Structure formats: C-alpha cells, structure tokens
Amino acid sequence: MKLQMTATAATLGQIQQELATVANNLANVGTTGFKNRTATFNDLLVQQMNNIGAKDDPLDQSNRLTPAGIRRGSGSRVGDTQPDMALGPLKETGNALDLALTDDHQFFEVGYTGPGGRPVTAYTRDGSFHAQPDPQNPNQVRLVTQSGQSVLDRGGRPIVLPAGSKEIQIDRQGVITAIMPNDRRVAAGQLGLVTVNRPQLLENQGDNLYILPNPAQLGLGANQVLQPVATNAGSIEQGKLENSNVDITKEMVSLVNLEHNYQLNARSITMGDQMAGLVNGLLR
C-alpha cells in the first residue's frame, strides 16, 4: 500500500506540471506567433514480478491466457512537452513592419544576449517589429523586436533602415526596400530566416524568443537541427501577424480532464491513508 501511495503521489506532481502547460497555453491565446505545447507522459521504474514456472509448480496450468506475473509501476512523469508547429490564423494589420511567416517551420533570426552577456542568435515567429532610432547614427534606424532585440539579416548583422523613409517594402523573401520622400529606392538588406527541423529542441527565453542548444552536445549535426532558408524560399507576408494556434475549446477540455485525474489520485491517497489507519487500529 505504501508503494502504491508513493506512485500516486509522484503522478500527482506530474499532473501538476501538465496543468501548468495547459495554463500556459491558455495564458498565451493572444500572444503573436505562440505555439501550443502538449505534455507527454512516460512510466517511471516498472518492476516485473514473475510467478514460478510450471516445472516448479505442478498447479500452474500451461495453457493459461494471462501472463505469469504482474508489473508494478512507480508512477509516471512528464517525459517532454512538444510544440505544435501548425500555422496559426493570420491577422491583417496594415503595418508595414508587421510580418508573418506562412511556412510553419521558418523563424526570424534575432540578436540576443545570453548567459554571461554572451551574444547568441535567438529565433522567433513574432514578426511585430518596429523601428528604433540608432543612438550612434541619426541618419538611420534599427529594426527591433517588441522587447528591443535587433532583427538580423542573412549575414547575422543587425538590420538598419534609412531614417525619414516614407514607406518600407518587404517582399516574400525578406528583401527590404526603403522608399525615400523623393521616391528614391534604397536597398536595406534581407531578413535572416532559418528552418528549424527539430522544434522540440527550442528553449524558451521569454519575450517570444527561443534559442537552440549546441547540436554537437546532442550528437547531432548543425544541418539536422536548422538550416538557413534559401534566398528564394521565404514565406513572409507583409502587413500581417500570425495569431496563436492555441485551440481554447481543446485546452479547456484538457483542463477539466486533468482536474478530474488530479482529484481521483488525491482521493486514492486519502482512502489509502484511511485504510492504513484502520489496519493500525486493529493491530493495537
């Protein structure tokens, strides 16, 4: 009984983690480019307890249909949370610096300050960019994310735009053209895009940004994890944003089911504790 209560208690802790995943999905229904995550469960330690064989036990029937033993589990754990990369609905904004990606595995590249102040490349599907004055050059502005990180070009450099432009045009491949007041067209680079082949490896850094671990530490080649998008293979839609792909109805159903599972497991612990108390009372 003690082992069973321990397994149930372990499962309760894992149900709490899945509840947190569902709650996070619901909290990000309105977050641009957010991807729904699903928790998957794995068994913890399982013990196989076999009966003695027929040659040692004459009462054992050789034609039995059930296994000669039982499997006793120690509970379950959340093995992983997998992102659902399905494309979310697109929303028309009319803002020239709002960009959506219609390929569900493509990401924008963003400059990010990692642990210890080390610059690393981060990735996002949130294309709600804006222009920020460059303090070092009044004749240009920087293209940044909502949280102020620099958007990078195909060479990994921050994208800068000429100040005072009357229009910004960004084509499907990410090529940026600034239209000046005198109708002069100025080339302002091309957005850096990558295809993430293993989105389950993305590590959330907040502000809708993700980073990837060193693939060599996982025994993977760099091309197995992500690849730069070819020059003519972009999927950018200007003046649009990708909404979250969270299905509220599905998440609410999952939330109710998890609450029922939690209640059932909690009740089994209570009942086990009450039975143990009764047994202890009889033995006194």
C-alpha positions in Angstrom: 0.0 0.0 0.0 2.9 2.4 0.8 4.4 1.8 -2.6 1.1 2.5 -4.3 0.6 5.7 -2.4 4.1 6.8 -3.3 3.4 6.1 -7.0 0.2 8.0 -6.8 1.9 11.0 -5.1 4.6 11.0 -7.9 1.8 11.0 -10.5 0.1 13.9 -8.8 3.2 16.0 -9.1 3.4 15.3 -12.8 -0.3 16.1 -13.4 0.5 19.5 -11.8 3.2 20.0 -14.5 0.7 19.2 -17.2 -1.8 21.6 -15.7 0.9 24.2 -15.8 1.5 23.5 -19.5 -2.3 23.8 -20.3 -2.4 27.0 -18.2 0.5 28.5 -20.1 -1.2 27.7 -23.4 -4.4 29.4 -22.3 -2.5 32.4 -21.0 -0.9 32.9 -24.4 -4.0 32.7 -26.6 -3.4 36.3 -27.6 0.4 36.1 -28.0 1.6 36.6 -31.5 3.2 33.6 -33.1 2.8 31.4 -29.9 2.8 27.7 -30.4 0.7 25.3 -28.4 2.6 22.8 -26.3 1.5 19.3 -25.3 2.9 17.2 -22.5 3.7 13.5 -23.0 3.9 11.0 -20.1 6.4 8.2 -19.6 6.4 5.4 -17.0 8.8 5.6 -14.1 10.5 2.5 -12.8 8.4 -0.7 -13.5 9.1 -4.0 -11.7 8.2 -7.3 -13.3 7.1 -9.8 -10.6 7.0 -13.3 -12.2 5.3 -16.4 -10.8 7.4 -19.7 -10.6 7.3 -21.8 -13.7 5.2 -24.9 -14.4 8.1 -27.3 -13.8 8.5 -25.9 -10.3 4.7 -25.6 -9.6 2.6 -28.6 -10.6 -0.5 -26.5 -10.0 0.4 -24.0 -12.7 -1.6 -24.5 -15.9 0.5 -24.4 -19.1 -2.5 -23.2 -21.2 -3.2 -20.1 -19.1 -4.1 -16.9 -21.1 -2.7 -14.3 -18.7 1.0 -13.5 -18.1 2.7 -15.5 -15.3 3.3 -12.4 -13.2 2.4 -8.8 -12.7 4.0 -5.4 -13.5 4.2 -3.0 -10.6 4.8 0.6 -11.6 6.2 3.5 -9.6 4.1 6.3 -11.2 4.6 8.4 -14.2 6.4 11.6 -15.2 6.2 14.2 -17.9 8.6 13.0 -20.5 8.6 16.0 -22.7 6.4 18.9 -23.9 6.2 19.0 -27.7 5.3 22.2 -29.6 2.5 22.1 -32.2 4.0 23.9 -35.2 0.7 24.2 -37.1 0.3 27.6 -38.6 -1.9 30.0 -36.6 -4.5 32.2 -38.3 -3.2 35.3 -39.9 -4.4 38.8 -38.9 -4.3 41.8 -41.3 -2.8 44.8 -39.6 -1.7 47.2 -42.4 1.5 48.0 -40.6 4.5 47.7 -42.9 6.7 46.3 -40.1 4.3 43.6 -39.1 5.4 40.3 -40.7 4.0 36.8 -40.7 5.6 33.6 -41.8 3.4 31.1 -43.7 5.9 28.3 -43.6 5.2 26.7 -40.2 8.9 25.7 -39.5 10.5 29.0 -40.5 11.8 31.6 -37.9 13.2 35.1 -37.9 16.7 35.5 -36.5 17.2 37.9 -33.6 20.3 39.1 -31.7 20.0 38.0 -28.1 22.2 38.4 -25.0 22.7 35.0 -23.5 24.1 33.9 -20.1 27.1 35.9 -19.0 26.4 38.7 -21.6 27.4 36.4 -24.4 25.7 37.3 -27.7 23.8 34.5 -29.3 21.3 34.1 -32.1 17.7 33.6 -31.0 14.7 32.7 -33.1 11.1 34.0 -33.1 7.9 33.7 -35.1 6.6 37.0 -33.7 7.0 39.4 -36.5 5.6 42.5 -34.8 8.7 44.6 -35.4 9.3 48.3 -35.1 11.9 50.9 -35.9 14.1 52.4 -33.2 16.4 55.4 -33.6 20.1 54.4 -33.7 21.8 56.4 -31.0 25.1 56.2 -32.9 23.8 57.4 -36.2 20.9 59.9 -36.5 20.6 59.1 -40.3 19.4 55.5 -39.7 17.0 53.4 -37.5 17.3 49.8 -36.3 14.7 47.2 -36.9 14.0 45.6 -33.5 11.5 43.2 -31.8 8.9 44.4 -29.3 11.4 43.8 -26.5 14.2 45.7 -28.2 16.4 42.9 -29.6 17.9 43.6 -33.0 16.4 41.7 -36.0 19.3 40.2 -38.0 19.9 39.9 -41.7 21.2 36.9 -43.6 24.7 37.6 -42.6 23.9 37.8 -38.9 24.1 41.6 -38.7 21.5 44.0 -37.2 19.2 45.4 -39.9 19.3 49.2 -40.2 16.9 51.4 -42.3 17.5 54.9 -43.5 15.8 57.5 -41.3 12.9 59.5 -42.8 11.7 57.0 -45.3 8.1 57.3 -46.3 7.5 53.7 -47.0 9.1 50.3 -46.2 8.5 47.4 -48.7 9.4 43.8 -47.7 8.8 41.1 -50.2 8.1 37.4 -49.6 11.9 36.6 -49.5 12.6 39.2 -46.9 14.3 41.7 -49.2 13.8 45.2 -47.7 13.4 48.4 -49.8 13.0 51.8 -48.2 11.2 54.5 -50.3 12.5 58.0 -49.5 10.5 61.2 -49.7 12.0 61.9 -53.1 10.9 58.4 -54.3 14.4 57.2 -54.3 14.6 53.5 -53.5 17.2 52.3 -51.0 18.1 48.7 -50.6 18.2 47.9 -46.8 19.2 44.2 -46.8 17.4 40.9 -46.5 15.9 39.4 -43.3 17.6 36.3 -41.9 15.3 33.3 -41.9 16.0 29.7 -40.8 14.1 26.5 -41.0 14.1 24.7 -37.6 14.0 20.9 -38.3 13.7 19.9 -34.7 11.4 22.5 -33.0 11.2 20.2 -29.9 14.8 21.4 -29.0 13.8 25.1 -28.9 14.4 26.5 -25.4 12.0 29.3 -24.4 13.8 32.5 -23.2 10.7 34.7 -22.7 9.6 37.6 -24.9 8.6 35.0 -27.6 12.3 34.2 -28.2 13.9 30.8 -28.4 17.4 29.5 -28.6 18.8 26.2 -29.6 21.4 24.1 -27.7 24.7 23.1 -29.2 23.8 20.3 -31.6 27.2 18.6 -31.1 26.4 18.0 -27.4 23.3 16.1 -28.5 25.2 14.1 -31.1 23.6 15.9 -34.0 24.9 17.8 -37.0 24.1 21.5 -37.3 22.1 20.9 -40.5 20.0 18.3 -38.7 18.7 21.0 -36.3 18.3 24.1 -38.5 19.1 25.3 -42.0 19.2 28.8 -43.5 16.2 29.4 -45.8 17.2 29.6 -49.4 17.2 33.1 -51.0 14.1 32.4 -52.9 12.3 30.2 -50.4 11.0 32.8 -47.9 7.3 32.9 -46.8 6.9 36.4 -45.5 3.6 38.2 -45.6 3.9 42.0 -45.0 1.3 43.8 -43.1 0.1 40.7 -41.3 0.7 38.9 -38.0 0.3 35.2 -37.1 -2.0 34.6 -34.1 -1.5 31.9 -31.6 -2.5 28.4 -32.7 -4.0 27.5 -29.3 -7.4 25.9 -29.5 -9.3 27.3 -26.5 -12.0 24.6 -26.6 -9.5 21.8 -26.7 -7.4 23.3 -23.9 -10.5 23.8 -21.7 -11.5 20.1 -22.2 -7.9 19.0 -21.3 -8.0 21.3 -18.2 -11.3 19.6 -16.9 -9.9 16.1 -17.6 -6.7 16.9 -15.7 -8.6 18.3 -12.8 -10.7 15.1 -12.6 -7.5 13.0 -12.8 -5.9 15.0 -10.0 -9.0 14.7 -7.9 -9.1 10.9 -8.4 -5.5 10.4 -7.5 -5.7 12.7 -4.5 -8.8 10.8 -3.3 -7.0 7.4 -3.7 -4.2 8.7 -1.3 -6.8 9.8 1.2 -8.5 6.4 1.1 -5.2 4.6 1.4 -4.3 6.7 4.4 -7.7 5.9 6.0 -7.3 2.2 5.3 -3.8 2.2 6.8 -5.2 4.0 9.9 -7.9 1.3 10.3 -5.3 -1.5 10.0 -3.1 0.2 12.6 -6.1 0.4 14.9 -6.9 -3.3 14.6 -3.3 -4.2 15.4 -3.2 -2.3 18.6 
